[in-house]
Amino acid sequence: MSWTLSLAERVQSLKPSPTLAINTKAKVLKAEGVDIVNLSAGEPDFDTPDHIKEAAIEAIQDGFTKYTPVGGIPELKEAIANRLGHDYGLTYRPEEVMVSTGGKQVLYNIAQAILDPGDEVIIPVPYWVSYPAIVELAGGKARFLKSDPARDFALDIAALSAMITPKTRAMIINSPSNPSGAIYSRDDLKAVAKLALENNFLVITDDIYDQIRFDGQGPEDIASIVPEAQDHVAVVNGVSKTYAMTGWRIGYLAGPEELVRVATKIQSQSTSNPNSIAQKAALAALAGPQDCVRRMREAFLERRDRIMEMLRAIPGISCTEPKGAFYVFPDLSSYYGKGPAGHKIEGSLDMANYLLEEARIAAVPGIAFGDDRFMRFSYATDLKIIKNGMDRLEAALGRLG
């Protein structure tokens, strides 16, 4: 007797991560022998620094392979608090810190902890692809705040103020931004802090790219700029981007003790503790020498300058210069409506498919980030690959007429 499995309503419209989907498709083609230039992945091409790998090897040899406390080992929580104190001038107690299996789980835990059905979360556009889905899986409603690329994707504070309702529970800030590389101004962050204090909502600040900025400034966020707002701020960070540790899956939360307590309870009933060996590696990353961070940042800056130089030379493209992270987010919409009959490019999804199939370039469509005019290209790869990719892009766009 056959039957139909009944799936939960909340997953019926849930879409897989477009960045992972594009990256997977590119890797499949590459495995089949197709010459693909993969500029889709948000992953540094550097190897994890040796002193971090050695800490993991030592943990294995010492038998540190058992369960740990759900919210992370005490010494790692202390190292996180020390790093936040050094970089941001903020003080956190161990009870205000939790370690998770990557920054994405931190965000998921927070959403599950604070949102009831119908609660609203304000998300600036463009946004990281998983923010809306994480909100929706918690029963919340994502509300989108448009930004202006001509103003470096600055926040529209007046529009933000008008969006706040009694149902507003949080706002997500990502600076430097994935996908645009924008860094929000201190004035904008002060304005957000003021609104959060006045309207009693949480600011979730995703600081995963905080060490990869090219403006000569150190890491900063709402809590460091407006210390009196610290109890309204949940800091989300991790070791993946800063230390080339994407596969190690260690993220962390620093925030109000009650939030950390509840998020840890949620984690105890989902994944339990993060990987024990990866925690020891993260400890070495955060507490050890930081020269590797500077070297990688300098390489990313050189790559940014090169990819921007090549983008500026392609007719019909406009692109705001990223101030951090390792992505460019050019507007390719001037090429929409072009192409052979029956195969015209009508949006960023069509453009992504065209570039992958015709130019053998993997990039992520802007619609995944909330703005269909754009495409995201990662420059977390070497200069030769970047040049090859931009040469192919120029040629492919030129063929559209």
VMD Tcl script that draws the C-alpha trace (Angstrom):
set ca {
  {0.00 0.00 0.00}
  {1.49 3.33 -1.06}
  {1.27 6.50 0.93}
  {2.29 10.12 0.55}
  {4.63 11.56 3.11}
  {3.18 14.74 4.59}
  {5.79 17.48 4.93}
  {5.65 20.42 7.30}
  {4.13 23.58 5.88}
  {7.17 25.64 6.88}
  {9.43 23.74 4.46}
  {7.12 23.76 1.45}
  {8.53 27.01 0.10}
  {12.01 26.68 1.62}
  {14.73 27.00 -1.01}
  {18.24 25.53 -0.78}
  {21.15 27.94 -0.47}
  {21.80 29.29 -4.02}
  {25.48 29.84 -3.24}
  {25.96 26.21 -2.26}
  {23.86 25.05 -5.21}
  {25.93 27.01 -7.75}
  {29.18 25.93 -6.11}
  {28.07 22.28 -6.16}
  {27.07 22.46 -9.84}
  {30.41 24.07 -10.70}
  {32.31 21.34 -8.85}
  {30.35 18.61 -10.64}
  {31.19 20.14 -14.02}
  {34.82 20.50 -13.02}
  {34.92 16.84 -11.93}
  {33.61 15.96 -15.39}
  {36.60 17.71 -16.92}
  {34.92 21.01 -17.79}
  {37.22 24.03 -17.41}
  {35.25 26.05 -14.84}
  {36.36 29.33 -13.25}
  {34.61 29.14 -9.90}
  {33.96 32.61 -8.48}
  {30.88 31.54 -6.52}
  {32.23 30.22 -3.23}
  {32.56 32.36 -0.11}
  {35.61 30.47 0.98}
  {39.24 31.63 1.26}
  {41.58 29.61 -0.93}
  {44.31 29.74 1.72}
  {45.12 26.70 3.80}
  {44.39 26.82 7.51}
  {47.56 28.17 9.21}
  {49.94 25.52 10.52}
  {49.77 26.43 14.21}
  {46.00 25.92 14.11}
  {46.28 22.53 12.40}
  {48.94 21.50 14.89}
  {46.60 22.32 17.79}
  {43.99 20.01 16.25}
  {46.52 17.21 15.78}
  {47.61 17.60 19.39}
  {43.99 17.43 20.53}
  {43.55 14.12 18.70}
  {46.77 12.72 20.09}
  {45.73 13.77 23.60}
  {42.40 12.00 23.21}
  {40.36 15.18 23.29}
  {37.63 13.46 21.29}
  {34.73 13.23 23.72}
  {31.65 15.33 24.37}
  {32.30 18.84 25.65}
  {29.95 21.28 27.37}
  {27.09 22.14 25.00}
  {28.03 25.82 24.76}
  {31.75 25.25 24.23}
  {34.83 24.51 26.33}
  {35.60 27.16 28.98}
  {39.02 28.05 27.59}
  {37.57 28.76 24.14}
  {34.80 30.92 25.61}
  {37.47 32.82 27.52}
  {39.52 33.28 24.33}
  {36.43 34.61 22.54}
  {35.79 37.08 25.34}
  {39.44 38.15 25.26}
  {39.38 38.60 21.49}
  {36.24 40.74 21.71}
  {37.86 42.76 24.47}
  {41.03 43.29 22.43}
  {39.32 44.06 19.11}
  {36.17 45.86 20.26}
  {36.89 47.04 23.79}
  {33.86 45.05 25.02}
  {33.60 42.98 28.18}
  {31.79 39.65 28.15}
  {31.52 37.04 30.90}
  {31.63 33.29 30.06}
  {27.87 33.15 30.68}
  {27.43 35.61 27.83}
  {29.31 33.48 25.25}
  {28.27 30.34 23.38}
  {30.11 28.27 20.76}
  {28.21 26.58 17.92}
  {28.77 24.55 14.77}
  {29.42 27.56 12.56}
  {27.97 31.05 12.46}
  {24.87 29.79 10.65}
  {23.87 27.67 13.64}
  {24.37 30.69 15.91}
  {21.91 32.67 13.78}
  {19.47 29.76 13.74}
  {19.67 29.40 17.54}
  {19.02 33.12 18.02}
  {15.99 33.10 15.72}
  {14.54 30.07 17.48}
  {15.16 31.73 20.85}
  {13.48 35.10 20.18}
  {10.81 34.64 17.50}
  {7.19 33.60 17.80}
  {4.91 33.18 14.76}
  {4.35 36.56 13.09}
  {7.26 38.33 14.77}
  {9.23 40.55 12.40}
  {12.94 40.84 11.64}
  {14.28 43.73 9.56}
  {16.92 42.71 7.01}
  {18.78 45.25 4.85}
  {19.05 44.46 1.14}
  {21.28 43.02 -0.19}
  {21.47 40.32 2.46}
  {23.23 37.03 3.02}
  {21.08 34.35 1.43}
  {20.22 32.43 4.62}
  {18.88 35.29 6.75}
  {15.29 35.17 5.45}
  {15.10 31.38 5.60}
  {16.40 31.29 9.17}
  {13.75 33.83 10.19}
  {10.98 31.96 8.38}
  {11.95 28.59 9.89}
  {11.41 30.15 13.31}
  {7.92 31.31 12.29}
  {9.01 34.90 11.85}
  {8.47 37.33 9.00}
  {11.42 38.94 7.20}
  {10.92 42.59 6.29}
  {13.37 44.02 3.79}
  {15.02 47.43 3.98}
  {16.18 48.66 0.57}
  {19.55 50.35 0.21}
  {21.09 52.56 -2.45}
  {24.17 51.25 -4.31}
  {24.98 54.84 -5.31}
  {25.51 55.54 -1.59}
  {27.67 52.47 -0.99}
  {24.58 50.54 0.11}
  {24.14 52.86 3.08}
  {21.17 52.26 5.38}
  {18.07 54.39 4.84}
  {17.46 55.37 8.45}
  {14.18 57.16 7.74}
  {12.81 54.10 5.95}
  {14.08 51.88 8.76}
  {12.31 53.97 11.37}
  {9.06 53.76 9.40}
  {9.31 49.95 9.19}
  {9.41 49.37 12.94}
  {6.18 47.98 14.39}
  {5.17 46.44 17.73}
  {6.04 43.08 16.14}
  {9.66 44.06 15.39}
  {11.88 41.75 17.42}
  {15.24 42.14 15.70}
  {17.32 43.62 12.92}
  {20.23 41.82 11.26}
  {23.34 43.85 10.42}
  {26.21 42.40 8.35}
  {29.22 44.70 8.05}
  {31.43 44.16 6.10}
  {28.65 42.80 3.98}
  {28.19 39.62 2.04}
  {27.52 40.19 -0.88}
  {28.38 43.87 -1.40}
  {31.49 44.32 0.76}
  {29.91 47.51 2.14}
  {30.76 48.79 5.63}
  {28.03 50.72 7.42}
  {29.03 54.15 8.69}
  {29.30 54.89 12.39}
  {26.49 57.41 12.06}
  {24.20 54.75 10.60}
  {25.13 52.28 13.34}
  {24.50 54.91 16.00}
  {21.08 55.58 14.48}
  {20.25 51.86 14.52}
  {21.34 51.62 18.15}
  {19.11 54.56 19.05}
  {16.11 52.93 17.37}
  {16.84 49.59 19.07}
  {16.95 51.25 22.48}
  {13.81 53.28 21.85}
  {11.81 50.38 20.42}
  {13.33 47.56 22.46}
  {14.44 45.21 19.69}
  {17.59 43.10 19.34}
  {20.33 43.98 16.85}
  {21.96 40.82 15.52}
  {25.35 41.91 14.22}
  {26.95 39.34 11.91}
  {30.63 40.21 12.20}
  {32.03 37.19 10.37}
  {34.11 39.41 8.02}
  {35.18 41.86 10.74}
  {38.91 41.32 10.21}
  {38.70 41.62 6.41}
  {38.28 45.34 5.84}
  {40.36 47.65 3.69}
  {39.68 51.07 5.22}
  {42.50 50.92 7.75}
  {40.06 50.70 10.64}
  {39.87 47.90 13.16}
  {36.76 45.82 13.81}
  {33.75 47.72 15.11}
  {30.04 47.13 15.52}
  {27.03 48.69 17.22}
  {28.06 47.48 20.68}
  {31.56 48.97 20.41}
  {30.32 52.27 18.96}
  {27.38 52.60 21.37}
  {28.40 50.67 24.53}
  {25.14 51.50 26.31}
  {23.35 49.40 23.66}
  {25.38 46.26 24.39}
  {22.47 44.50 26.12}
  {20.43 45.00 22.91}
  {23.14 43.44 20.71}
  {23.85 39.81 19.78}
  {27.33 39.45 18.28}
  {27.70 36.61 15.76}
  {31.16 35.64 14.59}
  {33.39 32.65 13.91}
  {36.76 31.51 12.64}
  {35.84 30.44 9.11}
  {36.66 33.55 7.07}
  {39.34 35.17 9.22}
  {41.49 32.06 9.64}
  {40.57 30.08 6.49}
  {38.70 27.51 8.61}
  {35.41 27.12 6.73}
  {35.33 23.34 7.11}
  {36.10 23.37 10.82}
  {32.59 24.73 11.54}
  {33.09 26.91 14.60}
  {30.98 30.01 15.21}
  {30.10 31.87 18.36}
  {27.57 34.15 19.99}
  {28.25 36.90 22.52}
  {25.24 38.66 23.95}
  {22.77 39.02 26.79}
  {23.06 36.17 29.30}
  {19.40 35.18 29.00}
  {19.68 34.90 25.20}
  {22.85 32.81 25.49}
  {21.22 30.55 28.09}
  {18.16 29.87 25.92}
  {20.20 29.49 22.70}
  {22.40 26.96 24.48}
  {19.29 25.05 25.59}
  {18.11 24.95 21.97}
  {21.52 23.71 20.87}
  {21.44 20.99 23.53}
  {18.35 19.56 21.83}
  {19.67 19.87 18.26}
  {23.39 19.32 17.66}
  {24.67 19.38 21.25}
  {28.30 20.50 21.54}
  {30.48 21.67 18.65}
  {33.28 19.41 17.45}
  {35.81 18.98 20.26}
  {38.88 18.97 18.01}
  {37.71 22.02 16.04}
  {37.22 23.87 19.33}
  {40.88 23.33 20.22}
  {41.84 24.55 16.74}
  {39.65 27.64 17.17}
  {41.30 28.30 20.53}
  {44.70 28.32 18.82}
  {43.34 30.64 16.11}
  {41.88 33.22 18.47}
  {44.57 33.13 21.16}
  {47.59 32.54 18.93}
  {49.63 34.76 16.58}
  {47.59 36.96 14.23}
  {50.19 37.55 11.48}
  {48.32 35.11 9.24}
  {45.24 37.35 9.39}
  {47.20 40.37 8.19}
  {48.80 38.42 5.32}
  {45.47 37.10 4.08}
  {43.87 40.55 4.35}
  {46.69 42.06 2.26}
  {46.19 39.37 -0.38}
  {42.44 40.01 -0.47}
  {43.09 43.74 -0.94}
  {45.38 43.06 -3.91}
  {42.73 40.80 -5.42}
  {39.98 43.35 -4.84}
  {41.96 46.03 -6.61}
  {42.61 43.72 -9.57}
  {39.03 42.54 -10.02}
  {37.71 46.10 -9.70}
  {40.20 47.30 -12.32}
  {38.96 44.66 -14.75}
  {35.26 45.23 -14.00}
  {35.62 48.97 -14.62}
  {36.97 48.18 -18.09}
  {33.86 46.24 -19.14}
  {31.19 48.42 -20.77}
  {27.76 48.49 -19.17}
  {28.86 47.37 -15.69}
  {28.62 49.49 -12.56}
  {30.09 48.26 -9.30}
  {30.50 49.86 -5.88}
  {34.02 49.28 -4.59}
  {33.85 46.85 -1.65}
  {35.36 48.10 1.61}
  {35.70 44.63 3.09}
  {34.94 40.89 2.83}
  {35.97 39.23 -0.47}
  {33.14 39.79 -2.92}
  {32.22 42.20 -5.68}
  {28.55 42.82 -6.48}
  {28.35 44.38 -9.95}
  {25.14 45.50 -11.61}
  {24.80 43.61 -14.90}
  {21.21 44.61 -15.60}
  {22.19 46.67 -18.65}
  {22.67 43.30 -20.38}
  {19.17 42.06 -19.54}
  {16.87 41.69 -22.53}
  {19.82 40.77 -24.73}
  {20.71 37.47 -26.34}
  {19.45 35.37 -29.24}
  {15.72 35.01 -29.82}
  {14.15 32.69 -27.29}
  {17.21 32.85 -25.07}
  {17.20 36.43 -23.88}
  {18.58 37.08 -20.40}
  {15.70 38.34 -18.27}
  {17.34 38.42 -14.85}
  {20.21 37.33 -12.64}
  {19.22 33.64 -12.69}
  {19.38 33.65 -16.48}
  {22.70 35.49 -16.29}
  {24.13 32.95 -13.84}
  {23.13 30.08 -16.13}
  {24.46 31.87 -19.20}
  {27.82 32.53 -17.56}
  {28.11 28.95 -16.32}
  {27.05 27.27 -19.55}
  {28.53 29.64 -22.13}
  {31.52 31.20 -20.37}
  {32.23 28.49 -17.81}
  {32.14 30.99 -14.94}
  {30.38 30.14 -11.69}
  {28.84 33.18 -9.97}
  {25.81 33.71 -7.74}
  {22.69 35.51 -9.01}
  {21.77 38.71 -7.21}
  {18.18 37.60 -6.69}
  {19.52 35.24 -4.00}
  {20.59 38.35 -2.08}
  {17.38 40.26 -2.69}
  {18.34 42.34 -5.75}
  {17.95 40.88 -9.23}
  {20.10 43.52 -10.92}
  {23.35 42.14 -9.56}
  {25.71 39.17 -9.65}
  {28.13 38.21 -6.88}
  {31.67 37.21 -7.74}
  {34.07 36.02 -5.05}
  {37.71 37.08 -5.22}
  {38.76 34.63 -2.49}
  {40.97 32.96 -5.09}
  {44.27 33.67 -6.78}
  {44.95 36.48 -9.23}
  {45.33 34.20 -12.27}
  {41.88 32.72 -11.74}
  {40.41 36.19 -11.21}
  {41.96 37.46 -14.45}
  {40.76 34.40 -16.37}
  {37.26 34.84 -14.97}
  {37.03 38.53 -15.81}
  {38.39 37.94 -19.32}
  {35.70 35.32 -19.84}
  {33.06 37.64 -18.39}
  {34.01 40.45 -20.77}
  {33.95 38.10 -23.75}
  {30.62 36.52 -22.74}
  {28.91 39.87 -22.22}
  {30.34 41.11 -25.50}
  {28.65 38.23 -27.30}
  {25.26 39.40 -26.01}
  {25.50 42.49 -28.20}
}
mol new
graphics top color blue
foreach p $ca { graphics top sphere $p radius 0.5 }
foreach p [lrange $ca 0 end-1] q [lrange $ca 1 end] { graphics top cylinder $p $q radius 0.2 }
display resetview
